[in-house]
Amino acid sequence: MKKLFSELRSAVMVTLAFAVVCCGLYPLVVFGVAQVFFRDQANGSLIVDTDGTVHGSKLIGQQFTADKYFHTRPSDAGANGMAYDPTSSGGSNLGPTSQKLNDAIKQNISDYRTQNNLDTNAPVPADAVTASGSGLDPHISLRNAELQAPRVAKARNVSVEKVLELVRANTDSASLGFLGEPGVNVLELNLALDSLK
């Protein structure tokens, strides 16, 4: 009996020690290191004005529908047709043989051409008509942005060249310089447009 209590006591002490280290010290150390060396990323990569207004995160897309803004990719993240809901990340799970997906893409192509005054047979970038896997992608392709630039310039009564200059300034290069394609962060670009005088 004495040996049983001794082993039980050892087990309880080891459990408490691991609880203190794994549930207390380790998270505090990780939190501290993140706040010192990666403060922006650890706090959500937020876009904050000089007056402290938070506009969103660089990492999560937002839906824009007005002509004066660049439009994001379609999104399936959200219930009841609500797009870009960060609490409901995910795609539609429709496969390449899905008629519903095929119809939605055809409708998106038609809408995109109409919104941007393109010919009925003009090529449309894939990211303009398909959702990303997460449904929260904050970027669009450079080609997508270039096709939207005339609509945005007209709605804002500025030159297309000025809008394209802002597009280039808000284009992120490929990861590590060679992984993937350059992308335009839509939220940052639209905020830059709003700051134009």
ZADO-496370 format. One record per atom (N, C-alpha, C): residue in one letter; x negated, y negated, z negated. Coordinates in steps of 0.1 Angstrom, whole numbers, padded with zeros to 4 digits. Layout:
NODE   r      px      py      pz
NODE   A       X       Y       Z
...
//
This chain:
NODE   r      px      py      pz
NODE   M   -0008    0012    0000
NODE   M    0000    0000    0000
NODE   M   -0009   -0013    0000
NODE   K   -0020   -0012   -0008
NODE   K   -0029   -0023   -0008
NODE   K   -0035   -0026    0005
NODE   K   -0039   -0015    0012
NODE   K   -0045   -0017    0025
NODE   K   -0035   -0023    0035
NODE   L   -0022   -0019    0034
NODE   L   -0012   -0024    0043
NODE   L   -0010   -0039    0041
NODE   F   -0009   -0044    0029
NODE   F   -0008   -0058    0026
NODE   F   -0021   -0066    0031
NODE   S   -0032   -0059    0030
NODE   S   -0045   -0066    0034
NODE   S   -0045   -0068    0049
NODE   E   -0040   -0057    0056
NODE   E   -0039   -0058    0071
NODE   E   -0028   -0068    0075
NODE   L   -0017   -0068    0068
NODE   L   -0006   -0077    0071
NODE   L   -0011   -0092    0069
NODE   R   -0018   -0094    0058
NODE   R   -0024   -0107    0055
NODE   R   -0033   -0112    0066
NODE   S   -0042   -0103    0071
NODE   S   -0051   -0106    0081
NODE   S   -0044   -0110    0094
NODE   A   -0034   -0102    0097
NODE   A   -0026   -0104    0110
NODE   A   -0019   -0118    0109
NODE   V   -0013   -0121    0097
NODE   V   -0006   -0134    0096
NODE   V   -0016   -0146    0097
NODE   M   -0028   -0144    0091
NODE   M   -0038   -0155    0092
NODE   M   -0043   -0157    0106
NODE   V   -0046   -0146    0113
NODE   V   -0050   -0147    0127
NODE   V   -0039   -0154    0136
NODE   T   -0027   -0150    0133
NODE   T   -0015   -0156    0141
NODE   T   -0015   -0171    0138
NODE   L   -0016   -0175    0125
NODE   L   -0016   -0189    0122
NODE   L   -0028   -0197    0128
NODE   A   -0039   -0190    0128
NODE   A   -0051   -0197    0134
NODE   A   -0049   -0199    0149
NODE   F   -0044   -0189    0156
NODE   F   -0042   -0190    0170
NODE   F   -0031   -0200    0173
NODE   A   -0021   -0201    0164
NODE   A   -0010   -0211    0166
NODE   A   -0015   -0225    0165
NODE   V   -0024   -0227    0155
NODE   V   -0030   -0240    0153
NODE   V   -0039   -0244    0165
NODE   V   -0047   -0235    0170
NODE   V   -0056   -0237    0181
NODE   V   -0049   -0239    0194
NODE   C   -0040   -0229    0197
NODE   C   -0033   -0228    0210
NODE   C   -0021   -0238    0211
NODE   C   -0014   -0240    0200
NODE   C   -0002   -0248    0201
NODE   C   -0005   -0263    0195
NODE   G   -0016   -0265    0190
NODE   G   -0019   -0278    0184
NODE   G   -0031   -0285    0190
NODE   L   -0043   -0279    0187
NODE   L   -0056   -0285    0191
NODE   L   -0058   -0285    0206
NODE   Y   -0055   -0274    0213
NODE   Y   -0058   -0273    0227
NODE   Y   -0049   -0283    0235
NODE   P   -0036   -0284    0233
NODE   P   -0028   -0294    0240
NODE   P   -0032   -0308    0237
NODE   L   -0036   -0311    0224
NODE   L   -0041   -0324    0221
NODE   L   -0054   -0328    0229
NODE   V   -0063   -0318    0230
NODE   V   -0075   -0320    0237
NODE   V   -0073   -0323    0252
NODE   V   -0064   -0314    0258
NODE   V   -0060   -0316    0272
NODE   V   -0054   -0329    0274
NODE   F   -0044   -0333    0266
NODE   F   -0037   -0346    0267
NODE   F   -0047   -0357    0266
NODE   G   -0057   -0357    0257
NODE   G   -0067   -0367    0255
NODE   G   -0076   -0369    0267
NODE   V   -0081   -0357    0272
NODE   V   -0089   -0357    0284
NODE   V   -0082   -0363    0296
NODE   A   -0069   -0359    0298
NODE   A   -0061   -0364    0309
NODE   A   -0059   -0379    0308
NODE   Q   -0056   -0384    0296
NODE   Q   -0054   -0398    0294
NODE   Q   -0067   -0407    0296
NODE   V   -0078   -0401    0293
NODE   V   -0091   -0408    0295
NODE   V   -0096   -0408    0309
NODE   F   -0096   -0396    0315
NODE   F   -0102   -0394    0328
NODE   F   -0092   -0394    0340
NODE   F   -0079   -0391    0338
NODE   F   -0069   -0390    0349
NODE   F   -0056   -0397    0345
NODE   R   -0057   -0409    0339
NODE   R   -0045   -0416    0334
NODE   R   -0034   -0417    0344
NODE   D   -0037   -0421    0356
NODE   D   -0027   -0423    0366
NODE   D   -0020   -0410    0369
NODE   Q   -0027   -0400    0372
NODE   Q   -0021   -0387    0375
NODE   Q   -0014   -0381    0364
NODE   A   -0019   -0382    0352
NODE   A   -0013   -0376    0340
NODE   A    0000   -0383    0337
NODE   N    0002   -0395    0341
NODE   N    0015   -0402    0338
NODE   N    0024   -0403    0350
NODE   G    0022   -0394    0360
NODE   G    0031   -0393    0371
NODE   G    0028   -0400    0383
NODE   S    0016   -0406    0384
NODE   S    0012   -0414    0396
NODE   S    0023   -0424    0400
NODE   L    0027   -0432    0390
NODE   L    0038   -0442    0391
NODE   L    0033   -0454    0399
NODE   I    0042   -0460    0406
NODE   I    0040   -0472    0413
NODE   I    0046   -0483    0405
NODE   V    0038   -0492    0399
NODE   V    0043   -0502    0389
NODE   V    0039   -0516    0394
NODE   D    0049   -0525    0394
NODE   D    0046   -0539    0397
NODE   D    0038   -0546    0386
NODE   T    0033   -0557    0389
NODE   T    0025   -0565    0379
NODE   T    0034   -0569    0367
NODE   D    0047   -0570    0370
NODE   D    0056   -0573    0358
NODE   D    0061   -0561    0351
NODE   G    0056   -0549    0354
NODE   G    0059   -0537    0347
NODE   G    0071   -0529    0353
NODE   T    0077   -0533    0364
NODE   T    0088   -0526    0370
NODE   T    0082   -0513    0377
NODE   V    0088   -0502    0373
NODE   V    0085   -0489    0379
NODE   V    0094   -0487    0391
NODE   H    0087   -0485    0403
NODE   H    0095   -0482    0415
NODE   H    0096   -0468    0419
NODE   G    0088   -0459    0413
NODE   G    0089   -0445    0416
NODE   G    0075   -0439    0415
NODE   S    0074   -0427    0420
NODE   S    0061   -0420    0420
NODE   S    0056   -0419    0434
NODE   K    0042   -0419    0435
NODE   K    0036   -0417    0448
NODE   K    0038   -0403    0453
NODE   L    0042   -0394    0444
NODE   L    0042   -0380    0447
NODE   L    0056   -0375    0450
NODE   I    0067   -0383    0448
NODE   I    0081   -0378    0450
NODE   I    0088   -0388    0459
NODE   G    0093   -0383    0470
NODE   G    0100   -0391    0480
NODE   G    0113   -0397    0474
NODE   Q    0117   -0407    0481
NODE   Q    0130   -0413    0478
NODE   Q    0138   -0415    0491
NODE   Q    0151   -0415    0490
NODE   Q    0158   -0417    0503
NODE   Q    0161   -0431    0506
NODE   F    0158   -0435    0518
NODE   F    0160   -0449    0523
NODE   F    0169   -0447    0535
NODE   T    0179   -0455    0536
NODE   T    0189   -0454    0548
NODE   T    0190   -0468    0555
NODE   A    0187   -0479    0549
NODE   A    0189   -0492    0556
NODE   A    0179   -0493    0568
NODE   D    0183   -0500    0578
NODE   D    0175   -0502    0590
NODE   D    0162   -0509    0587
NODE   K    0161   -0517    0577
NODE   K    0149   -0525    0574
NODE   K    0138   -0517    0567
NODE   Y    0142   -0504    0564
NODE   Y    0132   -0495    0557
NODE   Y    0129   -0483    0566
NODE   F    0117   -0478    0564
NODE   F    0113   -0465    0570
NODE   F    0121   -0454    0563
NODE   H    0125   -0445    0571
NODE   H    0133   -0434    0565
NODE   H    0124   -0422    0562
NODE   T    0127   -0415    0552
NODE   T    0120   -0403    0548
NODE   T    0124   -0391    0556
NODE   R    0118   -0380    0553
NODE   R    0122   -0367    0558
NODE   R    0136   -0363    0553
NODE   P    0143   -0355    0560
NODE   P    0156   -0349    0554
NODE   P    0152   -0341    0541
NODE   S    0161   -0341    0532
NODE   S    0159   -0334    0519
NODE   S    0170   -0325    0516
NODE   D    0167   -0313    0511
NODE   D    0177   -0303    0506
NODE   D    0176   -0303    0491
NODE   A    0168   -0311    0484
NODE   A    0167   -0311    0470
NODE   A    0178   -0319    0463
NODE   G    0187   -0312    0457
NODE   G    0198   -0318    0450
NODE   G    0211   -0311    0453
NODE   A    0220   -0312    0443
NODE   A    0233   -0306    0445
NODE   A    0243   -0316    0451
NODE   N    0253   -0310    0457
NODE   N    0264   -0318    0464
NODE   N    0259   -0328    0474
NODE   G    0249   -0325    0482
NODE   G    0244   -0333    0492
NODE   G    0236   -0345    0487
NODE   M    0233   -0345    0475
NODE   M    0224   -0356    0469
NODE   M    0210   -0352    0473
NODE   A    0203   -0361    0481
NODE   A    0189   -0358    0485
NODE   A    0179   -0364    0476
NODE   Y    0167   -0358    0476
NODE   Y    0156   -0363    0468
NODE   Y    0159   -0364    0453
NODE   D    0165   -0353    0448
NODE   D    0168   -0352    0434
NODE   D    0156   -0345    0427
NODE   P    0147   -0352    0420
NODE   P    0135   -0346    0415
NODE   P    0138   -0335    0404
NODE   T    0150   -0334    0399
NODE   T    0153   -0323    0390
NODE   T    0157   -0311    0397
NODE   S    0158   -0311    0410
NODE   S    0163   -0299    0418
NODE   S    0155   -0297    0430
NODE   S    0142   -0296    0428
NODE   S    0133   -0294    0439
NODE   S    0135   -0280    0446
NODE   G    0135   -0280    0459
NODE   G    0137   -0268    0466
NODE   G    0142   -0270    0480
NODE   G    0140   -0260    0489
NODE   G    0145   -0261    0502
NODE   G    0159   -0255    0504
NODE   S    0164   -0254    0516
NODE   S    0177   -0248    0518
NODE   S    0177   -0233    0518
NODE   N    0165   -0227    0520
NODE   N    0164   -0212    0521
NODE   N    0170   -0207    0534
NODE   L    0173   -0215    0544
NODE   L    0179   -0210    0556
NODE   L    0167   -0206    0565
NODE   G    0168   -0195    0571
NODE   G    0158   -0189    0580
NODE   G    0159   -0194    0594
NODE   P    0149   -0190    0602
NODE   P    0148   -0195    0616
NODE   P    0160   -0189    0625
NODE   T    0167   -0179    0621
NODE   T    0178   -0174    0628
NODE   T    0191   -0179    0624
NODE   S    0191   -0188    0614
NODE   S    0203   -0194    0608
NODE   S    0210   -0204    0618
NODE   Q    0222   -0202    0621
NODE   Q    0229   -0211    0630
NODE   Q    0232   -0224    0623
NODE   K    0234   -0224    0610
NODE   K    0236   -0236    0602
NODE   K    0224   -0245    0602
NODE   L    0212   -0239    0601
NODE   L    0199   -0246    0602
NODE   L    0198   -0252    0616
NODE   N    0200   -0244    0626
NODE   N    0199   -0248    0640
NODE   N    0208   -0260    0643
NODE   D    0220   -0260    0638
NODE   D    0230   -0270    0640
NODE   D    0226   -0283    0633
NODE   A    0221   -0281    0620
NODE   A    0216   -0293    0613
NODE   A    0205   -0300    0619
NODE   I    0195   -0292    0625
NODE   I    0184   -0298    0631
NODE   I    0188   -0306    0644
NODE   K    0197   -0300    0652
NODE   K    0202   -0306    0664
NODE   K    0209   -0320    0660
NODE   Q    0217   -0320    0649
NODE   Q    0223   -0332    0645
NODE   Q    0213   -0342    0640
NODE   N    0203   -0338    0633
NODE   N    0192   -0347    0628
NODE   N    0185   -0353    0640
NODE   I    0182   -0345    0650
NODE   I    0175   -0350    0662
NODE   I    0184   -0361    0669
NODE   S    0197   -0358    0670
NODE   S    0206   -0368    0677
NODE   S    0207   -0381    0668
NODE   D    0208   -0379    0655
NODE   D    0208   -0391    0646
NODE   D    0196   -0399    0647
NODE   Y    0184   -0392    0647
NODE   Y    0171   -0399    0647
NODE   Y    0170   -0407    0660
NODE   R    0173   -0401    0671
NODE   R    0172   -0408    0684
NODE   R    0182   -0421    0684
NODE   T    0194   -0419    0679
NODE   T    0203   -0430    0679
NODE   T    0198   -0441    0669
NODE   Q    0194   -0438    0657
NODE   Q    0189   -0448    0648
NODE   Q    0177   -0456    0653
NODE   N    0169   -0449    0661
NODE   N    0156   -0456    0665
NODE   N    0157   -0460    0680
NODE   N    0169   -0460    0686
NODE   N    0170   -0464    0700
NODE   N    0161   -0457    0709
NODE   L    0160   -0444    0708
NODE   L    0152   -0436    0717
NODE   L    0161   -0430    0728
NODE   D    0154   -0426    0739
NODE   D    0161   -0419    0750
NODE   D    0167   -0406    0745
NODE   T    0177   -0401    0751
NODE   T    0184   -0389    0747
NODE   T    0175   -0376    0748
NODE   N    0164   -0377    0756
NODE   N    0155   -0366    0757
NODE   N    0141   -0369    0752
NODE   A    0140   -0380    0744
NODE   A    0127   -0383    0738
NODE   A    0122   -0373    0728
NODE   P    0110   -0369    0728
NODE   P    0105   -0360    0718
NODE   P    0106   -0366    0704
NODE   V    0109   -0358    0694
NODE   V    0111   -0362    0680
NODE   V    0102   -0354    0671
NODE   P    0094   -0361    0663
NODE   P    0085   -0353    0654
NODE   P    0093   -0344    0645
NODE   A    0087   -0332    0642
NODE   A    0093   -0322    0634
NODE   A    0097   -0327    0620
NODE   D    0088   -0335    0614
NODE   D    0091   -0339    0601
NODE   D    0102   -0349    0600
NODE   A    0107   -0354    0611
NODE   A    0118   -0364    0611
NODE   A    0131   -0356    0610
NODE   V    0131   -0343    0613
NODE   V    0144   -0336    0614
NODE   V    0144   -0324    0605
NODE   T    0133   -0320    0599
NODE   T    0133   -0309    0590
NODE   T    0129   -0313    0576
NODE   A    0134   -0306    0566
NODE   A    0130   -0308    0552
NODE   A    0117   -0301    0548
NODE   S    0110   -0306    0539
NODE   S    0098   -0299    0534
NODE   S    0103   -0288    0525
NODE   G    0093   -0279    0521
NODE   G    0097   -0268    0512
NODE   G    0102   -0273    0498
NODE   S    0097   -0284    0493
NODE   S    0101   -0289    0480
NODE   S    0113   -0298    0482
NODE   G    0115   -0304    0493
NODE   G    0126   -0313    0495
NODE   G    0122   -0327    0489
NODE   L    0110   -0329    0485
NODE   L    0106   -0341    0478
NODE   L    0094   -0347    0484
NODE   D    0090   -0344    0496
NODE   D    0078   -0349    0502
NODE   D    0078   -0364    0504
NODE   P    0069   -0371    0499
NODE   P    0069   -0386    0500
NODE   P    0063   -0391    0513
NODE   H    0058   -0382    0521
NODE   H    0051   -0387    0533
NODE   H    0059   -0383    0546
NODE   I    0056   -0391    0556
NODE   I    0061   -0388    0570
NODE   I    0048   -0388    0579
NODE   S    0049   -0382    0590
NODE   S    0038   -0382    0600
NODE   S    0036   -0396    0605
NODE   L    0024   -0399    0610
NODE   L    0021   -0412    0616
NODE   L    0029   -0414    0628
NODE   R    0032   -0404    0636
NODE   R    0040   -0405    0648
NODE   R    0055   -0409    0644
NODE   N    0060   -0403    0634
NODE   N    0073   -0406    0629
NODE   N    0074   -0421    0625
NODE   A    0064   -0426    0618
NODE   A    0064   -0440    0614
NODE   A    0063   -0449    0626
NODE   E    0055   -0445    0636
NODE   E    0053   -0453    0648
NODE   E    0066   -0454    0656
NODE   L    0074   -0443    0656
NODE   L    0087   -0444    0663
NODE   L    0097   -0452    0656
NODE   Q    0096   -0453    0643
NODE   Q    0106   -0461    0635
NODE   Q    0102   -0476    0634
NODE   A    0089   -0479    0637
NODE   A    0084   -0493    0636
NODE   A    0093   -0503    0643
NODE   P    0097   -0501    0656
NODE   P    0105   -0511    0663
NODE   P    0118   -0514    0656
NODE   R    0125   -0504    0651
NODE   R    0137   -0506    0644
NODE   R    0135   -0515    0631
NODE   V    0125   -0511    0624
NODE   V    0122   -0519    0611
NODE   V    0118   -0533    0614
NODE   A    0110   -0535    0625
NODE   A    0105   -0548    0629
NODE   A    0117   -0557    0633
NODE   K    0126   -0551    0640
NODE   K    0138   -0558    0645
NODE   K    0147   -0562    0633
NODE   A    0149   -0553    0624
NODE   A    0158   -0556    0612
NODE   A    0152   -0566    0603
NODE   R    0138   -0567    0602
NODE   R    0132   -0577    0594
NODE   R    0127   -0589    0601
NODE   N    0130   -0590    0614
NODE   N    0126   -0601    0622
NODE   N    0111   -0604    0621
NODE   V    0103   -0594    0622
NODE   V    0088   -0595    0623
NODE   V    0083   -0588    0635
NODE   S    0071   -0590    0638
NODE   S    0065   -0583    0650
NODE   S    0063   -0568    0647
NODE   V    0064   -0561    0658
NODE   V    0061   -0546    0657
NODE   V    0046   -0544    0653
NODE   E    0037   -0553    0658
NODE   E    0023   -0552    0655
NODE   E    0021   -0554    0640
NODE   K    0028   -0563    0633
NODE   K    0027   -0565    0619
NODE   K    0031   -0553    0611
NODE   V    0042   -0547    0616
NODE   V    0047   -0535    0609
NODE   V    0038   -0523    0611
NODE   L    0032   -0521    0623
NODE   L    0022   -0511    0625
NODE   L    0010   -0513    0617
NODE   E    0006   -0525    0615
NODE   E   -0006   -0528    0606
NODE   E   -0003   -0523    0592
NODE   L    0009   -0525    0587
NODE   L    0013   -0520    0574
NODE   L    0013   -0505    0574
NODE   V    0018   -0499    0585
NODE   V    0018   -0484    0586
NODE   V    0004   -0479    0584
NODE   R   -0006   -0485    0592
NODE   R   -0020   -0480    0591
NODE   R   -0026   -0482    0577
NODE   A   -0022   -0493    0571
NODE   A   -0027   -0496    0557
NODE   A   -0022   -0486    0547
NODE   N   -0010   -0480    0550
NODE   N   -0004   -0471    0540
NODE   N   -0005   -0456    0545
NODE   T   -0014   -0454    0554
NODE   T   -0016   -0440    0559
NODE   T   -0027   -0433    0550
NODE   D   -0024   -0422    0545
NODE   D   -0033   -0414    0537
NODE   D   -0040   -0404    0547
NODE   S   -0053   -0403    0546
NODE   S   -0061   -0394    0555
NODE   S   -0059   -0380    0551
NODE   A   -0063   -0371    0559
NODE   A   -0062   -0356    0556
NODE   A   -0069   -0353    0544
NODE   S   -0064   -0344    0536
NODE   S   -0071   -0339    0524
NODE   S   -0085   -0335    0527
NODE   L   -0095   -0340    0519
NODE   L   -0109   -0337    0521
NODE   L   -0114   -0340    0535
NODE   G   -0106   -0348    0542
NODE   G   -0110   -0353    0555
NODE   G   -0107   -0343    0567
NODE   F   -0103   -0331    0564
NODE   F   -0101   -0321    0575
NODE   F   -0089   -0312    0572
NODE   L   -0083   -0312    0560
NODE   L   -0071   -0303    0557
NODE   L   -0058   -0311    0560
NODE   G   -0051   -0306    0570
NODE   G   -0038   -0312    0573
NODE   G   -0039   -0324    0581
NODE   E   -0028   -0331    0583
NODE   E   -0027   -0343    0591
NODE   E   -0026   -0356    0582
NODE   P   -0030   -0367    0587
NODE   P   -0028   -0380    0580
NODE   P   -0013   -0381    0578
NODE   G   -0009   -0387    0567
NODE   G    0005   -0390    0564
NODE   G    0008   -0404    0558
NODE   V    0020   -0409    0561
NODE   V    0023   -0422    0556
NODE   V    0032   -0421    0544
NODE   N    0028   -0427    0533
NODE   N    0036   -0427    0521
NODE   N    0048   -0437    0522
NODE   V    0060   -0432    0523
NODE   V    0071   -0440    0527
NODE   V    0075   -0451    0516
NODE   L    0074   -0447    0503
NODE   L    0077   -0456    0493
NODE   L    0067   -0468    0492
NODE   E    0054   -0464    0493
NODE   E    0044   -0475    0493
NODE   E    0046   -0484    0505
NODE   L    0049   -0478    0517
NODE   L    0050   -0486    0529
NODE   L    0062   -0495    0528
NODE   N    0074   -0490    0523
NODE   N    0086   -0499    0521
NODE   N    0084   -0510    0511
NODE   L    0076   -0507    0500
NODE   L    0073   -0517    0491
NODE   L    0064   -0528    0497
NODE   A    0055   -0524    0505
NODE   A    0046   -0533    0512
NODE   A    0054   -0542    0522
NODE   L    0064   -0536    0528
NODE   L    0073   -0544    0537
NODE   L    0081   -0554    0529
NODE   D    0086   -0550    0517
NODE   D    0094   -0559    0509
NODE   D    0085   -0571    0503
NODE   S    0072   -0569    0503
NODE   S    0063   -0580    0498
NODE   S    0059   -0589    0509
NODE   L    0063   -0587    0521
NODE   L    0060   -0596    0532
NODE   L    0068   -0609    0530
NODE   K    0061   -0620    0533
NODE   K    0068   -0633    0532
NODE   K    0075   -0636    0545
//
